[in-house]
């Protein structure tokens, strides 16, 4: 994943997920830094509401097929490039 902000662009790699204190926790690396993202149940509901859009749902449904096709091609492009 890529995070783009005023501070620059950083690759975000999620190594594992866990739960803590009733929240979902994603652990990994963002650039050279260790990263921990915590999502509360309320935030998860908000994400689901935002994701329940036809174009987003279609993207999510097609993502596994696109990833398999990308892997089979082995063309060296990243998964988040379009074209």
Secondary structure by P-SEA (a helix, b strand, c coil): cccccccbbbbbbbccccccccbbbbbbbcccbbbbbbbcaaaaaaaaaaaccaaaaaaaaaaaaaaaaaaaacccccccccc
